[in-house]
Amino acid sequence: MQNQPFKRQVVSAELSKLRSHFQTLIVGNANYFGHLPGAGFPKAVQKIQGNTHYENLGCLGLQPQFNLLKAIVYINQDSGYSGSLCSAGSQEYIRFYLSFDDGSTWVDQGLTSLNVHDVKHEGRLEYAVEMPVDIKRYSCKKANQLLARAILSWGVAPPANTPHYTPVWGNVVNAHILAQPVQSLLLKDVIDSAILKDVSELIDLDLKIPTAVLPVNYVALEQSYQEAQLAPHRLAYPLVQTLMAQPAQLSALQAQVKHSFGPLKFDWSKVVESIANTDGNIDFEELNCIGLQPRATLDHLVGVLKVKKSQGYSGNLCTKGSQEYVRFYLDFGAGWQDMGLTSVQVHDINSLPKDGFNYAVFLPVDLSQYKKPCKQGPVYAKMRAILSWSSPPPANTPDYKPVWGNTENTTVMLTPGMIDQSWKPAPMITAVCGQSIADIHPTTGTLTNAAFSDAPFGNSLWISGHIGNAPDASSGVAKLKYRLNYSTDGITFKPVANAFKLALEQLSGGTWTFPAPVTQAPLADGYIEYQEDLVAPLQTFVNLDILGVLHTAGDASPYRWLQMEVVDPLNPATTYLSNTIKVRVDNAAPTASITMDQGPCSDIKVGDAITGSYSAADDFLGSVSIAILGNPGGVLTKIPVVLTSSNESGTWRLETTGMTKCGYVVQLTSSDRALIGYASGTAYYTGGGHQFQPTAIGFCLR
């Protein structure tokens, strides 16, 4: 963080030894380091909790337009990460939570990870990670503020639904965030529920009502800001910038000033003087953390800033408010290169928490030309970000000092890669259902990450990727054409013919906009247009980097091979093929059965024990559970006898003492590990074990 220069902590020989043997030690004793609370765990041998010598979370914030949580991870040492750059290295796991009641309860949002290695570097390396979150949007009349939490843990993933978990290596960071209000409301959401039934057959309740974005009322703002004792030049700054941008003569400018500022009470000359004398003010906002987020397609330059005051941002949630602009620079050794401008929208919020609101900004960048194979060593770059409220930092001015805002510097390291100097279309598949191809086993086709261990895919395969060296389509050049191909034997490929929708994101002048979704309908030969355009001033990005979707239901073939084919725009007879990805597909539900020793539909006396057996099987068996429907009491026990990755069988026993005389059902529910993924809005929604197979047996208590 600013004004807090990094000082590397000295690692003792004992700590280094414990770090290098971490995995072995916790396999022998899960509570070796004393970080697992509660009874039932083995006694701790060496207590280490929340150690941040090697890594720690810096900042956490929300990009509200995208519903993306971004966190900055600091890598503090140059060793202790299980291998060099060409090795597998190790994982920094980050699990995210949201609280809708200011920390009383937490909702698990998912797990992500960052691959790290032993590399020599001065200072520290700063990375970013992200997690899409599903936050319901409400009317602009009320601020929807939440508390976010990120838990960093090296070497072992924080367990799900454990918000108070303390890692051995890592730390926990909380941050208040503010959700974006809904841009339009459904009519049924604004009609009183008591009359919904009466009008449901008369009008369209799904009619969208746009929410008004009110113009800035500077007169009302001036009075409010005066009551809050805010300096007048904060209010006037956006107006002054607008006027200064006009190339009119001074006399015309003075007339415009009179017209614009007439109802306002502040002294024009004093306001302009105050603005001229303000340099890098961080009373209202401050950029605290920056980092590079490695991604399979376009990397992200990320910053996390804090909004510190309840007022001073040109209007509440029902107005346009104002922009916090951030311009990013990188220096690979030849001087600062302007990478571009981004921003996030902020507002006056009367209910601002004491620690402020934390916002994230990001800028997608193509760094492939700078990357090198791991054998050639790490590629470092200096990174700079300049925060400027209301007024964008000028381009190609890395030493610019904003009026409102500040500058942050750090060092980042690019992920290894091959340099493509041909400048021909370079297609690549990077993910299936939001899961990186690096986590898909090349032989088995199953997932190998912490979230979905040895899991196949099911139903629809959403395929993501990128085409390098795409032309500037916004300039009128024809867009690239590509098609997805699939095979069930790895030899013969067919075009994917399924239509799908793409959500697009556009960046112009640092401001994000979201055009209407585009329906991609492959032609008879399977080809469709590539929508991404990275060339400024109008950049178009494809949400989730989606290339297409392959529906697999109804075909029992256990595997799919996927590839992308791109037409050379200068020579249509030439095509370029991407990497080929093999995935395991499982669309079959588990087989399951349950029996009762007393026989089905038996009459049982209260107090007697009921016993039985059960079994469930699937090539990728997930969970198996037994429940008495209705939660009637009693003590139900499941005793597995056979327990493998594909089979579970055993006995069950129900003690009926205390249960009410009635009819009951014992239900066995089993699921597999298949990942069912689908794209919605700005995020993938994925889950394991969606192939449920319930079966039940009944009895009566007399």
ROLUMVEX-593266 format. One line per 10 residues: number of its first residue (from 0); for each residue x, y, z of C-alpha. Coordinates in nm, 3 decimals, always signed. Example, Ala and Ser with C-alpha at 12.3 -4.5 7.8 and 13.67 -1.06 7.14 Angstrom:
residues 2
0 = +1.230/-0.450/+0.780; +1.367/-0.106/+0.714
This chain:
residues 702
0 = +0.000/+0.000/+0.000; +0.108/+0.358/-0.055; +0.373/+0.500/+0.178; +0.441/+0.153/+0.315; +0.753/+0.031/+0.131; +0.791/-0.344/+0.123; +1.052/-0.498/+0.348; +1.112/-0.870/+0.300; +1.083/-1.070/+0.621; +1.370/-1.299/+0.710
10 = +1.276/-1.668/+0.699; +1.444/-1.887/+0.959; +1.589/-2.226/+0.869; +1.326/-2.396/+1.087; +1.039/-2.215/+0.915; +1.182/-2.293/+0.573; +1.204/-2.664/+0.663; +0.842/-2.672/+0.784; +0.735/-2.499/+0.464; +0.917/-2.746/+0.238
20 = +0.765/-3.045/+0.422; +0.419/-2.892/+0.461; +0.224/-3.142/+0.250; +0.391/-3.444/+0.412; +0.332/-3.312/+0.763; -0.040/-3.246/+0.720; -0.093/-3.585/+0.553; +0.045/-3.748/+0.867; -0.142/-3.511/+1.100; -0.408/-3.283/+0.954
30 = -0.374/-3.053/+1.254; +0.007/-3.059/+1.268; +0.016/-2.677/+1.263; -0.277/-2.628/+1.503; -0.492/-2.437/+1.256; -0.800/-2.662/+1.280; -1.023/-2.554/+1.569; -1.256/-2.774/+1.772; -1.244/-3.118/+1.924; -1.170/-3.437/+1.737
40 = -0.849/-3.324/+1.569; -0.503/-3.458/+1.653; -0.284/-3.254/+1.884; -0.082/-2.978/+1.718; +0.293/-3.033/+1.690; +0.410/-2.692/+1.567; +0.158/-2.406/+1.583; +0.161/-2.181/+1.278; -0.147/-1.979/+1.189; -0.178/-1.702/+0.934
50 = +0.192/-1.682/+0.852; +0.255/-1.411/+0.588; +0.632/-1.441/+0.542; +0.582/-1.597/+0.199; +0.251/-1.458/+0.074; -0.040/-1.243/+0.182; -0.354/-1.084/+0.048; -0.325/-0.709/+0.002; -0.662/-0.572/-0.107; -1.008/-0.693/-0.206
60 = -1.264/-0.502/-0.411; -1.566/-0.533/-0.641; -1.605/-0.420/-1.001; -1.982/-0.362/-0.971; -2.061/-0.344/-1.343; -1.922/-0.694/-1.391; -2.005/-0.841/-1.047; -1.640/-0.943/-1.019; -1.449/-0.964/-0.693; -1.078/-0.898/-0.747
70 = -0.808/-0.961/-0.488; -0.439/-0.871/-0.493; -0.192/-1.141/-0.382; +0.160/-1.048/-0.273; +0.442/-1.300/-0.329; +0.704/-1.192/-0.077; +0.992/-1.439/-0.115; +1.187/-1.574/-0.411; +1.178/-1.936/-0.287; +0.946/-2.160/-0.091
80 = +0.697/-2.228/-0.372; +0.788/-2.590/-0.460; +0.984/-2.551/-0.780; +1.134/-2.340/-1.056; +0.947/-2.171/-1.339; +0.945/-2.481/-1.561; +0.811/-2.703/-1.282; +0.456/-2.745/-1.157; +0.534/-2.504/-0.873; +0.255/-2.472/-0.620
90 = -0.085/-2.312/-0.576; -0.202/-2.012/-0.381; -0.569/-2.090/-0.311; -0.820/-1.811/-0.252; -1.177/-1.875/-0.139; -1.428/-1.591/-0.149; -1.732/-1.520/+0.068; -2.010/-1.262/+0.078; -2.206/-1.149/+0.380; -2.543/-0.982/+0.339
100 = -2.575/-0.902/+0.711; -2.238/-0.735/+0.776; -2.053/-1.046/+0.886; -2.309/-1.237/+1.093; -2.341/-1.505/+0.825; -2.138/-1.583/+0.514; -2.219/-1.735/+0.174; -1.941/-1.927/-0.002; -1.876/-1.781/-0.349; -1.618/-2.030/-0.470
110 = -1.249/-2.110/-0.496; -0.978/-2.001/-0.734; -0.600/-2.038/-0.736; -0.277/-1.881/-0.855; +0.023/-2.082/-0.978; +0.352/-1.965/-0.822; +0.717/-2.067/-0.851; +1.062/-2.010/-0.708; +1.203/-1.713/-0.903; +1.461/-1.452/-0.810
120 = +1.316/-1.103/-0.780; +1.372/-0.786/-0.588; +1.094/-0.659/-0.366; +0.776/-0.857/-0.411; +0.559/-0.972/-0.701; +0.197/-0.861/-0.705; -0.072/-1.068/-0.871; -0.449/-1.045/-0.900; -0.720/-1.312/-0.893; -1.094/-1.288/-0.946
130 = -1.422/-1.453/-0.860; -1.755/-1.386/-1.037; -2.033/-1.337/-0.783; -2.409/-1.342/-0.817; -2.532/-1.027/-0.643; -2.896/-0.936/-0.685; -2.942/-0.580/-0.803; -3.202/-0.352/-0.652; -3.348/-0.010/-0.719; -3.116/+0.290/-0.696
140 = -3.328/+0.418/-0.405; -3.135/+0.205/-0.155; -2.766/+0.121/-0.144; -2.698/-0.253/-0.153; -2.379/-0.277/+0.049; -2.216/-0.606/+0.139; -1.914/-0.739/+0.320; -1.673/-0.950/+0.116; -1.408/-1.187/+0.248; -1.114/-1.358/+0.082
150 = -0.910/-1.635/+0.245; -0.562/-1.703/+0.104; -0.405/-2.042/+0.178; -0.089/-2.178/+0.020; -0.062/-2.548/-0.061; -0.406/-2.656/+0.060; -0.743/-2.513/-0.039; -0.958/-2.350/+0.232; -1.252/-2.590/+0.287; -1.591/-2.491/+0.147
160 = -1.845/-2.318/+0.372; -1.584/-2.246/+0.639; -1.568/-1.865/+0.650; -1.372/-1.857/+0.977; -1.097/-2.089/+0.851; -0.746/-1.984/+0.951; -0.478/-2.086/+0.699; -0.131/-2.198/+0.797; +0.030/-1.993/+0.519; -0.174/-1.690/+0.417
170 = -0.429/-1.452/+0.563; -0.787/-1.328/+0.557; -0.904/-0.991/+0.421; -1.246/-0.829/+0.455; -1.379/-0.537/+0.252; -1.708/-0.352/+0.228; -1.836/-0.337/-0.129; -2.129/-0.171/-0.304; -2.343/-0.348/-0.564; -2.456/-0.168/-0.876
180 = -2.827/-0.080/-0.884; -3.047/-0.246/-1.141; -3.071/-0.067/-1.474; -3.436/-0.163/-1.524; -3.711/-0.314/-1.310; -3.980/-0.567/-1.395; -4.332/-0.437/-1.354; -4.416/-0.722/-1.115; -4.134/-0.607/-0.888; -4.293/-0.268/-0.830
190 = -4.659/-0.373/-0.797; -4.784/-0.451/-0.451; -4.791/-0.829/-0.401; -5.148/-0.807/-0.269; -5.281/-0.705/-0.610; -5.050/-0.913/-0.829; -5.306/-1.193/-0.867; -5.581/-0.954/-0.972; -5.379/-0.790/-1.248; -5.169/-1.086/-1.366
200 = -5.412/-1.174/-1.646; -5.461/-0.815/-1.759; -5.108/-0.681/-1.806; -4.759/-0.806/-1.886; -4.587/-0.833/-1.550; -4.253/-0.902/-1.718; -4.252/-0.561/-1.882; -3.921/-0.385/-1.818; -3.929/-0.036/-1.672; -3.603/+0.160/-1.722
210 = -3.476/+0.325/-1.406; -3.413/+0.696/-1.445; -3.057/+0.827/-1.445; -3.105/+1.180/-1.321; -2.881/+1.467/-1.435; -2.647/+1.615/-1.178; -2.823/+1.878/-0.969; -2.527/+2.094/-0.873; -2.736/+2.338/-0.671; -2.864/+2.060/-0.445
220 = -2.519/+1.906/-0.432; -2.363/+2.235/-0.328; -2.598/+2.266/-0.032; -2.542/+1.905/+0.069; -2.164/+1.935/+0.036; -2.163/+2.258/+0.237; -2.347/+2.082/+0.519; -2.087/+1.804/+0.502; -1.812/+2.071/+0.505; -1.662/+1.955/+0.177
230 = -1.431/+2.190/-0.009; -1.610/+2.377/-0.294; -1.341/+2.288/-0.546; -1.434/+1.921/-0.513; -1.786/+1.999/-0.634; -1.663/+2.232/-0.906; -1.384/+2.014/-1.042; -1.592/+1.819/-1.300; -1.747/+2.145/-1.423; -1.411/+2.314/-1.453
240 = -1.270/+2.020/-1.646; -1.564/+2.030/-1.886; -1.518/+2.402/-1.949; -1.142/+2.377/-1.989; -1.190/+2.111/-2.254; -1.373/+2.364/-2.474; -1.143/+2.536/-2.728; -1.350/+2.857/-2.714; -1.210/+3.201/-2.657; -1.187/+3.332/-2.302
250 = -1.484/+3.563/-2.346; -1.704/+3.280/-2.463; -1.571/+3.062/-2.182; -1.657/+3.331/-1.929; -2.011/+3.346/-2.065; -2.036/+2.970/-2.035; -1.908/+2.988/-1.680; -2.173/+3.241/-1.593; -2.439/+3.023/-1.751; -2.317/+2.704/-1.583
260 = -2.226/+2.838/-1.242; -2.479/+3.117/-1.211; -2.702/+2.956/-0.943; -2.399/+2.832/-0.748; -2.258/+3.032/-0.461; -1.889/+2.949/-0.468; -1.627/+3.198/-0.584; -1.510/+3.101/-0.933; -1.159/+3.245/-0.904; -1.096/+3.088/-0.563
270 = -1.221/+2.750/-0.684; -0.989/+2.752/-0.985; -0.699/+2.857/-0.761; -0.775/+2.577/-0.515; -0.784/+2.321/-0.796; -0.448/+2.447/-0.928; -0.298/+2.410/-0.579; -0.434/+2.059/-0.523; -0.188/+1.784/-0.608; -0.254/+1.415/-0.545
280 = -0.529/+1.460/-0.285; -0.631/+1.122/-0.139; -0.893/+1.243/+0.109; -1.177/+1.107/-0.106; -1.027/+0.809/-0.291; -0.700/+0.621/-0.292; -0.552/+0.350/-0.510; -0.414/+0.097/-0.262; -0.311/-0.215/-0.455; -0.227/-0.308/-0.813
290 = -0.125/-0.636/-0.975; -0.121/-0.852/-1.286; -0.388/-1.119/-1.323; -0.256/-1.401/-1.543; -0.527/-1.540/-1.769; -0.535/-1.797/-2.044; -0.652/-1.540/-2.299; -0.600/-1.172/-2.218; -0.421/-1.085/-1.896; -0.577/-0.821/-1.671
300 = -0.405/-0.521/-1.517; -0.591/-0.476/-1.190; -0.620/-0.206/-0.928; -0.816/-0.187/-0.603; -0.915/+0.157/-0.477; -1.096/+0.276/-0.169; -1.371/+0.540/-0.162; -1.335/+0.712/+0.175; -1.616/+0.965/+0.208; -1.993/+0.950/+0.187
310 = -2.014/+1.255/-0.042; -1.803/+1.419/-0.306; -1.876/+1.198/-0.606; -2.130/+1.410/-0.799; -2.455/+1.240/-0.707; -2.630/+0.942/-0.553; -2.705/+0.602/-0.706; -2.994/+0.740/-0.910; -2.755/+0.971/-1.098; -2.457/+0.905/-1.317
320 = -2.232/+0.989/-1.026; -1.871/+1.012/-1.142; -1.584/+0.799/-1.266; -1.267/+0.690/-1.095; -1.024/+0.663/-1.387; -0.710/+0.449/-1.378; -0.445/+0.452/-1.650; -0.197/+0.164/-1.654; +0.165/+0.158/-1.769; +0.419/-0.125/-1.810
330 = +0.794/-0.102/-1.849; +0.979/-0.405/-1.989; +1.312/-0.225/-1.979; +1.273/+0.028/-2.260; +1.060/+0.283/-2.075; +0.696/+0.319/-1.979; +0.436/+0.200/-2.229; +0.081/+0.328/-2.201; -0.138/+0.017/-2.181; -0.472/+0.196/-2.169
340 = -0.743/+0.350/-1.956; -1.026/+0.201/-1.751; -1.263/+0.323/-1.481; -1.532/+0.240/-1.229; -1.846/+0.438/-1.147; -1.886/+0.581/-0.795; -2.159/+0.773/-0.611; -2.249/+0.960/-0.297; -2.360/+0.703/-0.037; -2.484/+0.834/+0.299
350 = -2.451/+0.489/+0.459; -2.079/+0.460/+0.387; -1.915/+0.219/+0.636; -1.622/+0.343/+0.847; -1.368/+0.156/+0.635; -1.516/+0.291/+0.309; -1.609/+0.100/-0.005; -1.353/-0.100/-0.201; -1.375/-0.099/-0.579; -1.179/-0.295/-0.838
360 = -1.079/-0.177/-1.183; -0.925/-0.387/-1.458; -0.787/-0.349/-1.807; -0.759/-0.650/-2.045; -0.425/-0.650/-2.228; -0.257/-0.879/-2.480; +0.097/-0.941/-2.352; +0.175/-1.241/-2.573; +0.447/-1.054/-2.765; +0.648/-1.012/-2.442
370 = +0.623/-1.369/-2.316; +0.901/-1.627/-2.342; +0.927/-2.002/-2.283; +1.002/-2.088/-1.922; +1.349/-2.218/-2.014; +1.450/-1.863/-2.108; +1.376/-1.743/-1.758; +1.117/-1.509/-1.606; +0.994/-1.194/-1.780; +0.950/-0.905/-1.537
380 = +0.789/-0.567/-1.589; +0.750/-0.258/-1.381; +0.385/-0.165/-1.343; +0.235/+0.176/-1.273; -0.124/+0.284/-1.225; -0.248/+0.642/-1.197; -0.584/+0.707/-1.029; -0.762/+1.029/-1.120; -1.115/+1.116/-1.015; -1.354/+1.260/-1.273
390 = -1.081/+1.344/-1.523; -0.887/+1.075/-1.715; -0.509/+1.088/-1.677; -0.366/+1.201/-2.012; -0.224/+0.934/-2.240; +0.150/+0.869/-2.257; +0.218/+1.077/-1.947; +0.353/+0.828/-1.691; +0.467/+1.102/-1.449; +0.128/+1.275/-1.441
400 = +0.015/+1.390/-1.098; -0.364/+1.391/-1.062; -0.559/+1.656/-0.873; -0.765/+1.391/-0.695; -0.599/+1.051/-0.675; -0.254/+0.893/-0.659; -0.001/+0.668/-0.827; +0.095/+0.312/-0.736; +0.401/+0.118/-0.858; +0.496/-0.247/-0.838
410 = +0.675/-0.530/-1.019; +0.495/-0.809/-1.201; +0.602/-1.128/-1.375; +0.442/-1.261/-1.692; +0.343/-1.624/-1.720; +0.569/-1.816/-1.961; +0.453/-1.854/-2.318; +0.560/-1.877/-2.680; +0.612/-1.566/-2.891; +0.406/-1.564/-3.211
420 = +0.594/-1.339/-3.451; +0.406/-1.445/-3.763; +0.112/-1.209/-3.697; -0.115/-1.466/-3.854; -0.438/-1.568/-3.680; -0.340/-1.771/-3.373; -0.641/-1.968/-3.241; -0.638/-2.130/-2.898; -0.897/-2.307/-2.681; -0.837/-2.204/-2.321
430 = -1.126/-2.337/-2.112; -1.427/-2.568/-2.107; -1.719/-2.464/-1.888; -1.498/-2.204/-1.724; -1.234/-2.462/-1.629; -0.883/-2.400/-1.759; -0.746/-2.658/-2.000; -0.443/-2.674/-1.770; -0.676/-2.846/-1.521; -0.803/-3.104/-1.773
440 = -0.598/-3.425/-1.776; -0.475/-3.480/-2.134; -0.535/-3.857/-2.120; -0.844/-3.906/-1.904; -1.016/-3.580/-2.004; -1.129/-3.523/-1.646; -1.074/-3.221/-1.425; -0.785/-3.231/-1.183; -0.824/-2.907/-0.984; -0.918/-2.863/-0.619
450 = -1.279/-2.773/-0.691; -1.358/-3.066/-0.925; -1.117/-3.352/-0.863; -1.134/-3.632/-1.124; -1.463/-3.496/-1.255; -1.604/-3.542/-1.606; -1.821/-3.293/-1.795; -2.192/-3.327/-1.852; -2.460/-3.191/-2.083; -2.344/-2.878/-2.268
460 = -1.978/-2.792/-2.317; -1.923/-2.415/-2.318; -1.594/-2.359/-2.496; -1.378/-2.049/-2.439; -1.072/-1.928/-2.621; -0.894/-1.656/-2.809; -0.765/-1.575/-3.157; -0.440/-1.384/-3.147; -0.356/-1.116/-3.406; -0.721/-1.043/-3.489
470 = -0.770/-0.732/-3.709; -0.925/-0.399/-3.607; -1.283/-0.480/-3.704; -1.415/-0.141/-3.587; -1.210/+0.027/-3.863; -1.413/-0.152/-4.130; -1.183/-0.450/-4.183; -1.371/-0.778/-4.220; -1.394/-0.982/-3.902; -1.217/-1.314/-3.874
480 = -1.424/-1.626/-3.930; -1.381/-1.939/-3.721; -1.558/-2.262/-3.643; -1.546/-2.513/-3.362; -1.500/-2.878/-3.453; -1.564/-3.184/-3.241; -1.494/-3.555/-3.262; -1.608/-3.863/-3.072; -1.305/-4.071/-3.169; -1.025/-3.815/-3.195
490 = -0.990/-3.877/-3.570; -1.296/-3.757/-3.759; -1.412/-3.403/-3.678; -1.745/-3.234/-3.749; -1.845/-2.866/-3.718; -2.033/-2.760/-3.405; -2.369/-2.636/-3.531; -2.533/-2.510/-3.211; -2.641/-2.145/-3.198; -2.563/-1.945/-2.886
500 = -2.563/-1.591/-2.747; -2.261/-1.379/-2.668; -2.252/-1.099/-2.413; -2.016/-0.824/-2.528; -1.825/-0.563/-2.329; -1.689/-0.247/-2.488; -1.427/-0.006/-2.356; -1.397/+0.345/-2.499; -1.234/+0.642/-2.331; -1.194/+0.436/-2.016
510 = -1.569/+0.378/-1.979; -1.733/+0.037/-1.999; -2.057/-0.015/-2.191; -2.254/-0.328/-2.266; -2.415/-0.357/-2.611; -2.701/-0.593/-2.678; -2.608/-0.962/-2.682; -2.516/-1.108/-3.021; -2.670/-1.434/-3.142; -2.407/-1.651/-3.306
520 = -2.564/-1.895/-3.552; -2.307/-2.107/-3.738; -2.353/-2.133/-4.113; -2.391/-2.468/-4.287; -2.014/-2.512/-4.284; -1.998/-2.419/-3.914; -1.825/-2.081/-3.953; -1.916/-1.772/-3.749; -1.765/-1.425/-3.702; -1.512/-1.351/-3.428
530 = -1.641/-1.057/-3.223; -1.334/-0.957/-3.021; -1.151/-0.637/-3.126; -0.857/-0.524/-2.912; -0.763/-0.215/-3.109; -0.848/+0.122/-2.950; -1.030/+0.359/-2.944; -1.330/+0.123/-2.936; -1.234/-0.215/-2.791; -1.478/-0.504/-2.790
540 = -1.435/-0.799/-2.557; -1.631/-1.124/-2.550; -1.766/-1.203/-2.206; -1.614/-1.524/-2.070; -1.418/-1.555/-2.399; -1.692/-1.785/-2.527; -1.638/-1.939/-2.869; -1.936/-2.172/-2.880; -2.133/-2.448/-2.712; -2.153/-2.820/-2.788
550 = -2.456/-3.010/-2.660; -2.368/-3.369/-2.570; -2.694/-3.510/-2.429; -2.833/-3.802/-2.626; -2.493/-3.925/-2.740; -2.343/-4.199/-2.523; -1.987/-4.151/-2.653; -1.766/-4.110/-2.346; -1.523/-3.855/-2.497; -1.521/-3.538/-2.703
560 = -1.221/-3.390/-2.880; -1.250/-3.015/-2.941; -1.058/-2.783/-3.174; -1.097/-2.443/-3.341; -1.032/-2.360/-3.706; -0.973/-2.005/-3.837; -0.977/-1.881/-4.195; -0.684/-1.666/-4.310; -0.850/-1.335/-4.414; -0.582/-1.274/-4.681
570 = -0.598/-1.626/-4.819; -0.937/-1.793/-4.756; -0.804/-2.127/-4.881; -0.571/-2.137/-4.579; -0.692/-2.222/-4.231; -0.520/-2.241/-3.893; -0.597/-2.501/-3.628; -0.589/-2.453/-3.253; -0.481/-2.698/-2.989; -0.701/-3.007/-2.951
580 = -0.866/-3.067/-2.614; -0.995/-3.407/-2.498; -1.273/-3.412/-2.239; -1.457/-3.696/-2.065; -1.835/-3.674/-2.091; -2.080/-3.841/-1.852; -2.451/-3.779/-1.898; -2.577/-4.090/-1.713; -2.720/-4.069/-1.363; -2.599/-4.310/-1.092
590 = -2.778/-4.638/-1.035; -2.906/-4.673/-0.678; -3.120/-4.899/-0.459; -3.236/-4.914/-0.097; -3.398/-5.199/+0.094; -3.555/-5.241/+0.438; -3.502/-5.563/+0.633; -3.858/-5.542/+0.771; -3.994/-5.521/+0.416; -4.141/-5.221/+0.230
600 = -4.452/-5.053/+0.369; -4.411/-5.240/+0.698; -4.584/-5.142/+1.023; -4.324/-5.061/+1.287; -4.378/-4.988/+1.654; -4.239/-4.664/+1.795; -3.914/-4.747/+1.973; -3.817/-5.034/+1.744; -3.508/-5.005/+1.525; -3.544/-5.022/+1.147
610 = -3.255/-5.158/+0.945; -3.173/-5.201/+0.580; -2.911/-5.185/+0.308; -2.830/-4.952/+0.021; -2.605/-4.925/-0.282; -2.512/-4.664/-0.543; -2.281/-4.690/-0.843; -2.147/-4.460/-1.113; -1.822/-4.433/-1.306; -1.774/-4.100/-1.126
620 = -1.975/-4.141/-0.807; -2.003/-3.826/-0.602; -2.216/-3.813/-0.287; -2.458/-4.063/-0.132; -2.699/-3.968/+0.145; -2.999/-4.117/+0.328; -3.271/-3.907/+0.491; -3.611/-3.949/+0.652; -3.834/-3.703/+0.468; -3.997/-3.442/+0.684
630 = -3.724/-3.439/+0.951; -3.941/-3.628/+1.202; -3.670/-3.695/+1.461; -3.514/-4.027/+1.544; -3.150/-4.119/+1.490; -3.053/-4.227/+1.138; -2.714/-4.384/+1.074; -2.552/-4.475/+0.741; -2.271/-4.732/+0.763; -2.069/-4.771/+0.440
640 = -1.912/-5.113/+0.388; -1.777/-5.063/+0.035; -1.655/-4.712/-0.048; -1.472/-4.644/-0.376; -1.470/-4.372/-0.639; -1.739/-4.561/-0.833; -1.933/-4.761/-0.573; -2.078/-4.719/-0.227; -2.282/-4.981/-0.045; -2.359/-5.059/+0.314
650 = -2.631/-5.067/+0.577; -2.850/-4.811/+0.747; -3.028/-4.805/+1.084; -3.305/-4.582/+1.220; -3.379/-4.561/+1.594; -3.747/-4.460/+1.611; -3.762/-4.366/+1.981; -3.928/-4.027/+2.015; -4.077/-4.025/+1.665; -4.445/-3.951/+1.606
660 = -4.683/-4.224/+1.488; -4.718/-4.163/+1.115; -4.616/-4.278/+0.769; -4.258/-4.206/+0.661; -4.030/-4.236/+0.361; -3.660/-4.325/+0.369; -3.494/-4.166/+0.065; -3.156/-4.251/-0.080; -3.007/-3.973/-0.294; -2.693/-4.018/-0.501
670 = -2.511/-3.790/-0.742; -2.209/-3.813/-0.966; -1.913/-3.577/-1.001; -2.004/-3.451/-1.348; -1.954/-3.079/-1.393; -2.260/-2.915/-1.541; -2.163/-2.569/-1.661; -2.354/-2.293/-1.832; -2.291/-1.931/-1.912; -2.521/-1.666/-1.772
680 = -2.467/-1.293/-1.764; -2.104/-1.226/-1.682; -2.021/-1.557/-1.516; -2.006/-1.931/-1.559; -2.222/-2.124/-1.318; -2.081/-2.467/-1.250; -2.149/-2.746/-1.009; -2.060/-3.107/-0.958; -2.304/-3.392/-0.920; -2.609/-3.258/-1.098
690 = -2.707/-3.609/-1.203; -2.925/-3.692/-0.903; -3.088/-4.031/-0.861; -3.330/-4.048/-0.566; -3.498/-4.372/-0.466; -3.715/-4.432/-0.161; -3.892/-4.688/+0.056; -4.183/-4.631/+0.296; -4.299/-4.753/+0.640; -4.559/-4.673/+0.907
700 = -4.501/-4.615/+1.278; -4.781/-4.748/+1.498
